[in-house]
Amino acid sequence: QAVVTQEPSLTVSPGGTVTLTCGSSTGAVTSGHYPYWFQQKPGQAPRTLIYDTNNKHSWTPARFSGSLLGGKAALTLSGAQPEDEADYYCFLTYSAAWAFGGGTKLTVL
Amino acid sequence: EVQLVESGGGLVKPGGSLRLSCAASGFIFSNAWMTWVRQAPGKGLEWVGRIKGKADGGTTDYAAPMKGRFTISRDDSKNMVYLQMNSLKAEDTAVYYCTYYGSGSYFGDYWGQGTLVTVSS
């Protein structure tokens, strides 16, 4: 089963920019993995920010964007706000089993 | 309005069994690929497994740690999906969420509130 990797933790200053990445043990992440990004705050269910690499839901703040970068999926936050402090999970689909990354704890400080 | 309501969690001894249920409403259930996701206390999200919609064969796939122990089934007449968990281990302790893909939604657009399973002697 594939392993999906993320940075365990990152810190960004308010108003700053940060990029979270998502790799796969099977090789390069491509659009064929339909990368998702979820945000989860304590005590809450996850919420989708990005689906299919770079598509946003109506509830996704404009400061979040998704892309493919250097063989990985990437989530970029431009203009971080205090309310963006949360855990972020990448999710990749494979032919059979799907998988979440281990999550990135993002601190806005 | 989409609703997913999990039930069936509780305390079970190691080696025991438990069946979780997820009642779905607000979308065309038979088309949806129903998925279970779990989260151990203080840990990350873990994909448990999925059952495809009837039109896609209704087949199942599981994460490696669950294969052979967990079984997902569905009853389209009742809009219910089930997770039968056998040979439970302490590391199966988690909140189990129900979510889905398809039927007009992307994966994870909607989640239940989760049900807590505790495996302990």
gemmi code that builds the backbone of each chain (N, CA, C; Angstrom):
import gemmi

chains = {
    "A": [
        ("GLN", (0.839, -1.193, 0.000), (0.000, 0.000, 0.000), (0.879, 1.249, 0.000)),
        ("ALA", (0.483, 2.220, -0.795), (1.276, 3.433, -0.906), (1.270, 4.242, 0.387)),
        ("VAL", (2.364, 4.932, 0.628), (2.475, 5.829, 1.774), (2.506, 7.255, 1.258)),
        ("VAL", (1.663, 8.092, 1.836), (1.573, 9.493, 1.441), (2.280, 10.334, 2.498)),
        ("THR", (3.212, 11.179, 2.066), (4.052, 11.911, 3.022), (3.770, 13.411, 3.007)),
        ("GLN", (3.777, 13.987, 4.184), (3.616, 15.436, 4.361), (4.594, 15.918, 5.421)),
        ("GLU", (4.868, 17.226, 5.403), (5.670, 17.816, 6.478), (4.884, 17.695, 7.795)),
        ("PRO", (5.510, 17.236, 8.868), (4.756, 17.104, 10.128), (4.265, 18.436, 10.673)),
        ("SER", (5.053, 19.465, 10.508), (4.656, 20.766, 11.036), (5.315, 21.885, 10.242)),
        ("LEU", (4.619, 23.000, 10.163), (5.121, 24.208, 9.522), (4.614, 25.410, 10.296)),
        ("THR", (5.360, 26.491, 10.232), (4.949, 27.733, 10.866), (4.970, 28.846, 9.832)),
        ("VAL", (3.963, 29.693, 9.887), (3.883, 30.835, 8.970), (3.513, 32.064, 9.775)),
        ("SER", (4.041, 33.196, 9.377), (3.695, 34.457, 10.038), (2.368, 34.968, 9.509)),
        ("PRO", (1.621, 35.677, 10.326), (0.374, 36.280, 9.814), (0.660, 37.137, 8.589)),
        ("GLY", (-0.134, 36.918, 7.540), (0.067, 37.624, 6.282), (1.091, 36.978, 5.380)),
        ("GLY", (1.781, 35.981, 5.856), (2.825, 35.325, 5.084), (2.304, 34.235, 4.167)),
        ("THR", (3.230, 33.650, 3.445), (2.915, 32.587, 2.494), (3.648, 31.312, 2.887)),
        ("VAL", (2.956, 30.188, 2.754), (3.546, 28.891, 3.069), (3.020, 27.859, 2.079)),
        ("THR", (3.873, 26.897, 1.758), (3.472, 25.815, 0.862), (3.626, 24.478, 1.568)),
        ("LEU", (2.560, 23.716, 1.608), (2.552, 22.365, 2.153), (2.654, 21.402, 0.973)),
        ("THR", (3.408, 20.326, 1.145), (3.554, 19.391, 0.033), (3.085, 17.993, 0.416)),
        ("CYS", (2.872, 17.189, -0.612), (2.289, 15.854, -0.463), (2.960, 14.923, -1.465)),
        ("GLY", (3.715, 13.969, -0.966), (4.409, 13.033, -1.833), (3.846, 11.629, -1.732)),
        ("SER", (4.193, 10.807, -2.691), (3.727, 9.427, -2.721), (4.917, 8.477, -2.820)),
        ("SER", (4.845, 7.380, -2.075), (5.923, 6.393, -2.097), (5.997, 5.658, -3.434)),
        ("THR", (4.962, 5.789, -4.250), (4.938, 5.087, -5.540), (5.602, 5.887, -6.651)),
        ("GLY", (5.950, 7.144, -6.360), (6.570, 7.983, -7.376), (5.933, 9.357, -7.406)),
        ("ALA", (6.014, 9.999, -8.540), (5.488, 11.356, -8.655), (3.975, 11.368, -8.462)),
        ("VAL", (3.511, 12.397, -7.766), (2.072, 12.630, -7.673), (1.640, 13.326, -8.957)),
        ("THR", (0.589, 12.827, -9.551), (0.085, 13.406, -10.795), (-1.383, 13.781, -10.638)),
        ("SER", (-1.908, 14.422, -11.659), (-3.321, 14.764, -11.623), (-4.183, 13.506, -11.573)),
        ("GLY", (-3.640, 12.384, -12.010), (-4.362, 11.115, -11.963), (-4.592, 10.591, -10.558)),
        ("HIS", (-3.909, 11.167, -9.568), (-4.182, 10.837, -8.175), (-5.302, 11.701, -7.604)),
        ("TYR", (-5.779, 12.645, -8.411), (-6.858, 13.542, -7.982), (-6.603, 14.080, -6.573)),
        ("PRO", (-5.491, 14.735, -6.348), (-5.147, 15.173, -4.990), (-6.209, 16.057, -4.347)),
        ("TYR", (-6.464, 15.751, -3.075), (-7.359, 16.541, -2.244), (-6.543, 17.139, -1.101)),
        ("TRP", (-7.053, 18.236, -0.578), (-6.523, 18.834, 0.646), (-7.680, 19.107, 1.589)),
        ("PHE", (-7.505, 18.625, 2.838), (-8.509, 18.812, 3.876), (-7.912, 19.656, 4.998)),
        ("GLN", (-8.771, 20.450, 5.598), (-8.415, 21.211, 6.789), (-9.216, 20.640, 7.958)),
        ("GLN", (-8.556, 20.458, 9.091), (-9.270, 19.990, 10.271), (-8.854, 20.807, 11.487)),
        ("LYS", (-9.840, 21.326, 12.171), (-9.601, 22.059, 13.415), (-10.032, 21.181, 14.585)),
        ("PRO", (-9.490, 21.422, 15.774), (-9.781, 20.545, 16.920), (-11.266, 20.355, 17.158)),
        ("GLY", (-11.645, 19.102, 17.340), (-13.023, 18.779, 17.659), (-13.984, 18.827, 16.483)),
        ("GLN", (-13.451, 19.059, 15.284), (-14.314, 19.160, 14.110), (-13.999, 18.056, 13.104)),
        ("ALA", (-14.960, 17.749, 12.266), (-14.717, 16.847, 11.140), (-13.870, 17.581, 10.099)),
        ("PRO", (-13.175, 16.840, 9.258), (-12.380, 17.498, 8.210), (-13.273, 18.256, 7.236)),
        ("ARG", (-12.671, 19.224, 6.579), (-13.394, 20.017, 5.572), (-12.520, 20.091, 4.319)),
        ("THR", (-13.121, 19.809, 3.176), (-12.350, 19.843, 1.929), (-12.023, 21.281, 1.544)),
        ("LEU", (-10.750, 21.526, 1.245), (-10.347, 22.822, 0.699), (-10.153, 22.734, -0.817)),
        ("ILE", (-9.483, 21.688, -1.253), (-9.095, 21.527, -2.650), (-9.432, 20.103, -3.092)),
        ("TYR", (-9.960, 19.969, -4.302), (-10.157, 18.648, -4.888), (-9.599, 18.645, -6.307)),
        ("ASP", (-9.262, 17.450, -6.767), (-8.716, 17.298, -8.119), (-7.596, 18.292, -8.409)),
        ("THR", (-6.617, 18.291, -7.540), (-5.380, 19.071, -7.665), (-5.547, 20.549, -7.315)),
        ("ASN", (-6.465, 21.240, -7.980), (-6.483, 22.704, -7.845), (-7.874, 23.315, -7.867)),
        ("ASN", (-8.878, 22.494, -7.649), (-10.245, 23.013, -7.673), (-10.719, 23.359, -6.269)),
        ("LYS", (-11.393, 24.487, -6.157), (-11.855, 24.965, -4.860), (-13.360, 24.794, -4.732)),
        ("HIS", (-13.788, 24.564, -3.509), (-15.213, 24.588, -3.229), (-15.643, 26.036, -2.995)),
        ("SER", (-16.945, 26.220, -2.945), (-17.469, 27.568, -2.723), (-17.040, 28.116, -1.371)),
        ("TRP", (-16.770, 27.222, -0.429), (-16.382, 27.646, 0.913), (-14.881, 27.798, 1.107)),
        ("THR", (-14.106, 27.503, 0.068), (-12.653, 27.581, 0.198), (-12.193, 29.033, 0.084)),
        ("PRO", (-11.525, 29.546, 1.119), (-11.013, 30.929, 1.011), (-10.071, 31.082, -0.179)),
        ("ALA", (-10.130, 32.221, -0.826), (-9.347, 32.474, -2.033), (-7.849, 32.400, -1.776)),
        ("ARG", (-7.423, 32.556, -0.536), (-5.989, 32.548, -0.223), (-5.372, 31.144, -0.298)),
        ("PHE", (-6.213, 30.117, -0.420), (-5.703, 28.759, -0.580), (-5.689, 28.395, -2.064)),
        ("SER", (-4.605, 27.730, -2.506), (-4.567, 27.235, -3.873), (-3.822, 25.912, -3.904)),
        ("GLY", (-4.194, 25.064, -4.883), (-3.561, 23.765, -5.025), (-2.825, 23.670, -6.343)),
        ("SER", (-1.787, 22.842, -6.377), (-1.005, 22.680, -7.595), (-0.200, 21.394, -7.509)),
        ("LEU", (0.523, 21.113, -8.603), (1.539, 20.065, -8.607), (2.887, 20.763, -8.701)),
        ("LEU", (3.824, 20.304, -7.866), (5.102, 21.005, -7.756), (6.214, 19.990, -7.538)),
        ("GLY", (7.074, 19.842, -8.529), (8.231, 18.972, -8.345), (7.861, 17.532, -8.000)),
        ("GLY", (6.831, 16.993, -8.625), (6.448, 15.608, -8.382), (5.593, 15.401, -7.152)),
        ("LYS", (5.160, 16.501, -6.566), (4.294, 16.416, -5.396), (3.058, 17.285, -5.605)),
        ("ALA", (2.038, 16.996, -4.827), (0.909, 17.914, -4.756), (1.280, 18.998, -3.746)),
        ("ALA", (0.758, 20.178, -3.961), (1.100, 21.299, -3.083), (-0.142, 22.111, -2.746)),
        ("LEU", (-0.167, 22.587, -1.520), (-1.197, 23.511, -1.070), (-0.485, 24.780, -0.635)),
        ("THR", (-0.798, 25.891, -1.274), (-0.181, 27.168, -0.945), (-1.199, 28.077, -0.272)),
        ("LEU", (-0.779, 28.631, 0.827), (-1.589, 29.594, 1.569), (-0.887, 30.942, 1.450)),
        ("SER", (-1.562, 31.884, 0.833), (-0.987, 33.218, 0.629), (-1.766, 34.238, 1.450)),
        ("GLY", (-1.082, 34.872, 2.402), (-1.765, 35.803, 3.281), (-2.412, 35.080, 4.442)),
        ("ALA", (-1.601, 34.354, 5.201), (-2.124, 33.529, 6.294), (-2.878, 34.363, 7.328)),
        ("GLN", (-3.962, 33.791, 7.804), (-4.778, 34.408, 8.853), (-4.716, 33.534, 10.107)),
        ("PRO", (-4.943, 34.122, 11.259), (-4.900, 33.310, 12.497), (-5.835, 32.112, 12.455)),
        ("GLU", (-6.962, 32.267, 11.776), (-7.936, 31.167, 11.712), (-7.486, 30.030, 10.809)),
        ("ASP", (-6.365, 30.194, 10.123), (-5.837, 29.121, 9.274), (-5.009, 28.124, 10.073)),
        ("GLU", (-4.780, 28.417, 11.336), (-4.036, 27.467, 12.176), (-4.888, 26.216, 12.347)),
        ("ALA", (-4.358, 25.096, 11.884), (-5.132, 23.853, 11.825), (-4.229, 22.727, 11.352)),
        ("ASP", (-4.802, 21.526, 11.294), (-4.131, 20.391, 10.667), (-4.612, 20.293, 9.220)),
        ("TYR", (-3.674, 19.989, 8.329), (-3.995, 19.877, 6.913), (-3.599, 18.488, 6.422)),
        ("TYR", (-4.523, 17.840, 5.730), (-4.291, 16.488, 5.243), (-4.409, 16.439, 3.730)),
        ("CYS", (-3.419, 15.813, 3.144), (-3.454, 15.505, 1.719), (-4.133, 14.150, 1.565)),
        ("PHE", (-4.789, 13.935, 0.449), (-5.466, 12.665, 0.183), (-5.259, 12.332, -1.285)),
        ("LEU", (-4.814, 11.104, -1.548), (-4.571, 10.670, -2.919), (-5.384, 9.427, -3.227)),
        ("THR", (-5.851, 9.348, -4.460), (-6.575, 8.152, -4.875), (-5.663, 7.299, -5.749)),
        ("TYR", (-5.668, 6.027, -5.462), (-4.933, 5.052, -6.251), (-5.939, 4.094, -6.885)),
        ("SER", (-5.473, 3.158, -7.663), (-6.396, 2.290, -8.401), (-7.285, 1.484, -7.462)),
        ("ALA", (-6.774, 1.096, -6.327), (-7.585, 0.337, -5.369), (-7.714, 1.145, -4.076)),
        ("ALA", (-6.737, 0.978, -3.189), (-6.799, 1.697, -1.913), (-6.493, 3.173, -2.093)),
        ("TRP", (-7.155, 3.992, -1.331), (-6.893, 5.425, -1.265), (-6.123, 5.696, 0.018)),
        ("ALA", (-5.561, 6.894, 0.167), (-4.744, 7.127, 1.356), (-4.629, 8.597, 1.708)),
        ("PHE", (-4.643, 8.851, 3.004), (-4.345, 10.172, 3.541), (-2.859, 10.274, 3.848)),
        ("GLY", (-2.340, 11.478, 3.780), (-1.027, 11.742, 4.316), (-1.111, 11.840, 5.825)),
        ("GLY", (0.046, 11.910, 6.460), (0.093, 11.950, 7.911), (-0.357, 13.270, 8.518)),
        ("GLY", (-0.523, 14.276, 7.664), (-0.996, 15.566, 8.148), (0.120, 16.541, 8.449)),
        ("THR", (-0.158, 17.812, 8.248), (0.758, 18.900, 8.593), (0.069, 19.806, 9.595)),
        ("LYS", (0.719, 20.001, 10.734), (0.177, 20.933, 11.725), (0.713, 22.316, 11.387)),
        ("LEU", (-0.174, 23.208, 10.981), (0.224, 24.549, 10.584), (-0.021, 25.523, 11.736)),
        ("THR", (1.033, 26.198, 12.119), (0.956, 27.217, 13.160), (1.087, 28.585, 12.520)),
        ("VAL", (0.198, 29.501, 12.876), (0.283, 30.878, 12.402), (0.772, 31.723, 13.570)),
        ("LEU", (2.024, 32.149, 13.461), (2.668, 32.808, 14.601), (3.633, 33.890, 14.140)),
    ],
    "B": [
        ("GLU", (-30.986, 18.213, 2.210), (-29.768, 18.363, 3.014), (-29.129, 16.993, 3.242)),
        ("VAL", (-27.843, 16.918, 2.959), (-27.116, 15.666, 3.165), (-26.908, 15.431, 4.653)),
        ("GLN", (-27.188, 14.220, 5.072), (-26.910, 13.825, 6.459), (-26.268, 12.450, 6.467)),
        ("LEU", (-25.263, 12.303, 7.295), (-24.600, 11.031, 7.544), (-24.539, 10.861, 9.053)),
        ("VAL", (-25.117, 9.790, 9.545), (-25.178, 9.576, 10.985), (-24.620, 8.205, 11.316)),
        ("GLU", (-23.463, 8.208, 11.970), (-22.837, 6.958, 12.375), (-23.360, 6.515, 13.739)),
        ("SER", (-23.340, 5.210, 13.943), (-23.733, 4.653, 15.235), (-23.055, 3.305, 15.416)),
        ("GLY", (-23.129, 2.799, 16.638), (-22.612, 1.463, 16.896), (-21.286, 1.423, 17.625)),
        ("GLY", (-20.685, 2.573, 17.867), (-19.411, 2.588, 18.570), (-19.569, 2.200, 20.032)),
        ("GLY", (-18.442, 1.959, 20.687), (-18.472, 1.608, 22.086), (-17.192, 0.958, 22.527)),
        ("LEU", (-17.236, 0.366, 23.712), (-16.075, -0.303, 24.294), (-16.125, -1.793, 23.963)),
        ("VAL", (-15.024, -2.306, 23.455), (-14.957, -3.724, 23.106), (-13.585, -4.251, 23.523)),
        ("LYS", (-13.541, -5.511, 23.910), (-12.280, -6.112, 24.337), (-11.430, -6.500, 23.136)),
        ("PRO", (-10.125, -6.533, 23.306), (-9.252, -7.009, 22.226), (-9.679, -8.392, 21.757)),
        ("GLY", (-9.704, -8.556, 20.432), (-10.155, -9.798, 19.835), (-11.645, -9.828, 19.555)),
        ("GLY", (-12.353, -8.845, 20.053), (-13.796, -8.804, 19.879), (-14.219, -8.232, 18.544)),
        ("SER", (-15.531, -8.118, 18.371), (-16.114, -7.626, 17.125), (-17.097, -6.500, 17.409)),
        ("LEU", (-17.330, -5.699, 16.392), (-18.269, -4.590, 16.492), (-18.753, -4.261, 15.097)),
        ("ARG", (-19.999, -3.868, 14.973), (-20.508, -3.428, 13.671), (-20.973, -1.984, 13.778)),
        ("LEU", (-20.386, -1.148, 12.950), (-20.793, 0.248, 12.865), (-21.790, 0.417, 11.728)),
        ("SER", (-22.673, 1.375, 11.903), (-23.658, 1.694, 10.879), (-23.567, 3.170, 10.516)),
        ("CYS", (-23.934, 3.472, 9.298), (-24.000, 4.862, 8.856), (-25.302, 5.035, 8.080)),
        ("ALA", (-26.180, 5.874, 8.602), (-27.452, 6.163, 7.935), (-27.283, 7.413, 7.090)),
        ("ALA", (-27.607, 7.289, 5.802), (-27.398, 8.387, 4.870), (-28.719, 8.915, 4.336)),
        ("SER", (-28.751, 10.202, 4.063), (-29.926, 10.815, 3.460), (-29.524, 12.081, 2.727)),
        ("GLY", (-30.390, 12.515, 1.814), (-30.157, 13.773, 1.121), (-29.432, 13.657, -0.194)),
        ("PHE", (-29.134, 12.434, -0.634), (-28.482, 12.239, -1.928), (-28.863, 10.853, -2.444)),
        ("ILE", (-28.523, 10.591, -3.712), (-28.855, 9.299, -4.315), (-27.853, 8.271, -3.810)),
        ("PHE", (-28.245, 7.537, -2.805), (-27.325, 6.663, -2.072), (-26.756, 5.565, -2.951)),
        ("SER", (-27.584, 4.979, -3.807), (-27.149, 3.801, -4.560), (-25.978, 4.108, -5.484)),
        ("ASN", (-25.832, 5.364, -5.879), (-24.735, 5.738, -6.774), (-23.441, 6.055, -6.041)),
        ("ALA", (-23.536, 6.280, -4.758), (-22.393, 6.810, -4.010), (-21.404, 5.716, -3.608)),
        ("TRP", (-20.127, 6.089, -3.651), (-19.068, 5.215, -3.142), (-18.897, 5.571, -1.671)),
        ("MET", (-19.399, 4.712, -0.812), (-19.390, 4.997, 0.621), (-18.058, 4.597, 1.234)),
        ("THR", (-17.549, 5.441, 2.087), (-16.188, 5.288, 2.602), (-16.166, 5.460, 4.113)),
        ("TRP", (-15.334, 4.671, 4.762), (-15.079, 4.824, 6.189), (-13.669, 5.381, 6.378)),
        ("VAL", (-13.573, 6.351, 7.258), (-12.294, 6.981, 7.619), (-12.220, 6.970, 9.142)),
        ("ARG", (-11.050, 6.723, 9.689), (-10.936, 6.744, 11.143), (-9.834, 7.687, 11.593)),
        ("GLN", (-9.917, 8.051, 12.871), (-8.912, 8.944, 13.451), (-8.676, 8.525, 14.898)),
        ("ALA", (-7.508, 7.968, 15.150), (-7.133, 7.600, 16.506), (-6.939, 8.871, 17.334)),
        ("PRO", (-7.099, 8.776, 18.636), (-6.973, 9.964, 19.494), (-5.639, 10.674, 19.291)),
        ("GLY", (-5.710, 11.953, 18.943), (-4.507, 12.739, 18.760), (-3.710, 12.415, 17.512)),
        ("LYS", (-4.253, 11.591, 16.638), (-3.529, 11.163, 15.443), (-4.212, 11.678, 14.180)),
        ("GLY", (-3.674, 11.300, 13.041), (-4.189, 11.772, 11.768), (-5.329, 10.945, 11.234)),
        ("LEU", (-5.833, 11.376, 10.071), (-6.904, 10.658, 9.405), (-6.346, 9.411, 8.717)),
        ("GLU", (-7.131, 8.340, 8.734), (-6.723, 7.101, 8.077), (-7.890, 6.566, 7.271)),
        ("TRP", (-7.679, 6.368, 5.992), (-8.697, 5.774, 5.125), (-8.832, 4.298, 5.482)),
        ("VAL", (-10.058, 3.871, 5.777), (-10.308, 2.497, 6.197), (-10.672, 1.628, 4.998)),
        ("GLY", (-11.631, 2.093, 4.212), (-12.062, 1.309, 3.076), (-13.271, 1.932, 2.418)),
        ("ARG", (-13.696, 1.313, 1.324), (-14.725, 1.897, 0.479), (-15.537, 0.800, -0.182)),
        ("ILE", (-16.828, 1.076, -0.375), (-17.671, 0.204, -1.181), (-18.245, 1.045, -2.311)),
        ("LYS", (-18.075, 0.594, -3.519), (-18.553, 1.328, -4.676), (-20.067, 1.230, -4.797)),
        ("GLY", (-20.624, 2.124, -5.608), (-22.042, 2.076, -5.879), (-22.415, 0.884, -6.733)),
        ("LYS", (-23.686, 0.570, -6.753), (-24.167, -0.610, -7.483), (-23.778, -0.553, -8.954)),
        ("ALA", (-23.891, 0.617, -9.569), (-23.595, 0.761, -10.992), (-22.125, 0.502, -11.301)),
        ("ASP", (-21.282, 0.634, -10.302), (-19.838, 0.400, -10.465), (-19.412, -0.940, -9.907)),
        ("GLY", (-20.396, -1.789, -9.641), (-20.101, -3.153, -9.234), (-20.211, -3.431, -7.755)),
        ("GLY", (-20.338, -2.375, -6.937), (-20.490, -2.594, -5.504), (-19.298, -3.262, -4.847)),
        ("THR", (-18.135, -3.152, -5.454), (-16.953, -3.833, -4.909), (-16.336, -3.040, -3.767)),
        ("THR", (-15.513, -3.717, -3.005), (-14.885, -3.104, -1.840), (-13.367, -3.082, -1.961)),
        ("ASP", (-12.755, -2.111, -1.325), (-11.312, -2.039, -1.175), (-11.024, -1.584, 0.245)),
        ("TYR", (-9.885, -2.037, 0.777), (-9.546, -1.746, 2.159), (-8.087, -1.324, 2.269)),
        ("ALA", (-7.806, -0.540, 3.298), (-6.422, -0.255, 3.625), (-5.776, -1.536, 4.147)),
        ("ALA", (-4.475, -1.648, 3.950), (-3.768, -2.892, 4.291), (-3.991, -3.359, 5.733)),
        ("PRO", (-3.953, -2.467, 6.731), (-4.113, -2.950, 8.111), (-5.494, -3.529, 8.408)),
        ("MET", (-6.465, -3.245, 7.561), (-7.834, -3.688, 7.794), (-8.224, -4.912, 6.985)),
        ("LYS", (-7.432, -5.237, 5.977), (-7.787, -6.358, 5.105), (-7.884, -7.653, 5.880)),
        ("GLY", (-8.968, -8.372, 5.651), (-9.175, -9.644, 6.317), (-9.845, -9.525, 7.668)),
        ("ARG", (-9.881, -8.332, 8.240), (-10.521, -8.136, 9.541), (-11.786, -7.295, 9.435)),
        ("PHE", (-11.788, -6.331, 8.516), (-12.922, -5.413, 8.368), (-13.683, -5.735, 7.086)),
        ("THR", (-14.993, -5.577, 7.140), (-15.837, -5.787, 5.969), (-16.849, -4.657, 5.867)),
        ("ILE", (-16.901, -4.035, 4.703), (-17.878, -2.982, 4.446), (-18.998, -3.569, 3.591)),
        ("SER", (-20.226, -3.261, 3.969), (-21.378, -3.691, 3.190), (-22.389, -2.546, 3.136)),
        ("ARG", (-23.364, -2.701, 2.269), (-24.367, -1.643, 2.124), (-25.735, -2.249, 1.888)),
        ("ASP", (-26.764, -1.506, 2.281), (-28.142, -1.889, 2.012), (-28.786, -0.679, 1.348)),
        ("ASP", (-28.854, -0.710, 0.026), (-29.370, 0.438, -0.709), (-30.852, 0.665, -0.438)),
        ("SER", (-31.574, -0.365, -0.019), (-33.001, -0.202, 0.273), (-33.224, 0.612, 1.545)),
        ("LYS", (-32.192, 0.644, 2.403), (-32.298, 1.378, 3.664), (-31.369, 2.585, 3.713)),
        ("ASN", (-30.612, 2.817, 2.631), (-29.615, 3.898, 2.630), (-28.649, 3.766, 3.807)),
        ("MET", (-28.142, 2.555, 3.990), (-27.254, 2.268, 5.106), (-25.959, 1.650, 4.588)),
        ("VAL", (-24.871, 2.007, 5.245), (-23.595, 1.353, 5.011), (-23.083, 0.870, 6.358)),
        ("TYR", (-22.401, -0.269, 6.333), (-21.955, -0.906, 7.562), (-20.455, -1.175, 7.517)),
        ("LEU", (-19.874, -1.196, 8.709), (-18.471, -1.589, 8.853), (-18.414, -2.661, 9.926)),
        ("GLN", (-18.202, -3.896, 9.495), (-18.040, -5.011, 10.419), (-16.569, -5.134, 10.752)),
        ("MET", (-16.265, -5.035, 12.036), (-14.867, -5.077, 12.481), (-14.661, -6.290, 13.378)),
        ("ASN", (-13.768, -7.167, 12.977), (-13.463, -8.376, 13.735), (-12.015, -8.348, 14.199)),
        ("SER", (-11.700, -9.226, 15.136), (-10.330, -9.346, 15.649), (-9.755, -7.986, 16.008)),
        ("LEU", (-10.525, -7.234, 16.766), (-10.128, -5.856, 17.062), (-8.893, -5.800, 17.958)),
        ("LYS", (-8.087, -4.774, 17.689), (-6.851, -4.556, 18.424), (-6.902, -3.175, 19.083)),
        ("ALA", (-6.032, -2.978, 20.051), (-5.991, -1.684, 20.730), (-5.773, -0.540, 19.737)),
        ("GLU", (-4.997, -0.814, 18.706), (-4.695, 0.242, 17.726), (-5.867, 0.562, 16.804)),
        ("ASP", (-6.968, -0.162, 16.932), (-8.182, 0.181, 16.184), (-9.017, 1.221, 16.926)),
        ("THR", (-8.599, 1.574, 18.136), (-9.293, 2.612, 18.880), (-9.248, 3.921, 18.111)),
        ("ALA", (-10.428, 4.466, 17.815), (-10.492, 5.669, 16.981), (-11.929, 6.150, 16.881)),
        ("VAL", (-12.069, 7.361, 16.393), (-13.365, 7.834, 15.929), (-13.497, 7.394, 14.476)),
        ("TYR", (-14.614, 6.768, 14.160), (-14.860, 6.278, 12.807), (-15.902, 7.183, 12.140)),
        ("TYR", (-15.500, 7.715, 10.999), (-16.359, 8.606, 10.220), (-16.839, 7.913, 8.950)),
        ("CYS", (-18.010, 8.309, 8.542), (-18.592, 7.881, 7.276), (-18.569, 9.085, 6.333)),
        ("THR", (-18.178, 8.875, 5.094), (-18.238, 9.918, 4.085), (-18.452, 9.244, 2.732)),
        ("TYR", (-18.466, 10.021, 1.665), (-18.712, 9.384, 0.379), (-18.166, 10.196, -0.778)),
        ("TYR", (-18.136, 9.540, -1.924), (-17.744, 10.152, -3.198), (-18.816, 9.800, -4.225)),
        ("GLY", (-19.108, 10.770, -5.071), (-20.058, 10.498, -6.141), (-21.434, 11.051, -5.819)),
        ("SER", (-22.375, 10.710, -6.682), (-23.745, 11.201, -6.515), (-23.743, 12.726, -6.423)),
        ("GLY", (-22.937, 13.351, -7.268), (-22.888, 14.809, -7.310), (-21.940, 15.451, -6.345)),
        ("SER", (-21.217, 14.670, -5.578), (-20.281, 15.234, -4.600), (-18.883, 14.677, -4.805)),
        ("TYR", (-17.906, 15.470, -4.416), (-16.537, 14.983, -4.408), (-16.278, 14.287, -3.082)),
        ("PHE", (-15.192, 13.512, -3.015), (-14.873, 12.782, -1.798), (-14.750, 13.744, -0.627)),
        ("GLY", (-15.398, 13.415, 0.457), (-15.219, 14.170, 1.684), (-15.966, 15.480, 1.767)),
        ("ASP", (-16.891, 15.727, 0.828), (-17.671, 16.963, 0.924), (-18.546, 16.948, 2.178)),
        ("TYR", (-18.989, 15.763, 2.554), (-19.871, 15.632, 3.713), (-19.354, 14.531, 4.622)),
        ("TRP", (-19.454, 14.776, 5.911), (-18.983, 13.824, 6.916), (-20.044, 13.654, 7.990)),
        ("GLY", (-20.055, 12.477, 8.591), (-20.864, 12.295, 9.779), (-20.164, 12.901, 10.980)),
        ("GLN", (-20.778, 12.744, 12.142), (-20.199, 13.280, 13.373), (-19.173, 12.322, 13.968)),
        ("GLY", (-19.167, 11.102, 13.454), (-18.224, 10.099, 13.931), (-18.770, 9.314, 15.108)),
        ("THR", (-18.254, 8.097, 15.263), (-18.616, 7.258, 16.401), (-17.330, 6.682, 16.976)),
        ("LEU", (-17.196, 6.734, 18.294), (-15.943, 6.336, 18.954), (-15.935, 4.848, 19.255)),
        ("VAL", (-14.881, 4.200, 18.818), (-14.637, 2.788, 19.138), (-13.422, 2.719, 20.045)),
        ("THR", (-13.593, 2.094, 21.183), (-12.487, 1.925, 22.128), (-12.240, 0.439, 22.324)),
        ("VAL", (-11.025, 0.004, 22.022), (-10.658, -1.401, 22.195), (-9.733, -1.492, 23.395)),
        ("SER", (-10.251, -2.072, 24.454), (-9.478, -2.135, 25.700), (-10.018, -3.242, 26.588)),
        ("SER", (-9.125, -3.847, 27.331), (-9.544, -4.892, 28.255), (-9.951, -4.297, 29.599)),
    ],
}
model = gemmi.Model(1)
for chain_id, residues in chains.items():
    chain = gemmi.Chain(chain_id)
    for i, (resn, *xyz) in enumerate(residues, 1):
        res = gemmi.Residue()
        res.name, res.seqid = resn, gemmi.SeqId(i, " ")
        for name, pos in zip(("N", "CA", "C"), xyz):
            atom = gemmi.Atom()
            atom.name, atom.element = name, gemmi.Element(name[0])
            atom.pos, atom.b_iso = gemmi.Position(*pos), 0.0
            res.add_atom(atom)
        chain.add_residue(res)
    model.add_chain(chain)
structure = gemmi.Structure()
structure.add_model(model)
structure.setup_entities()
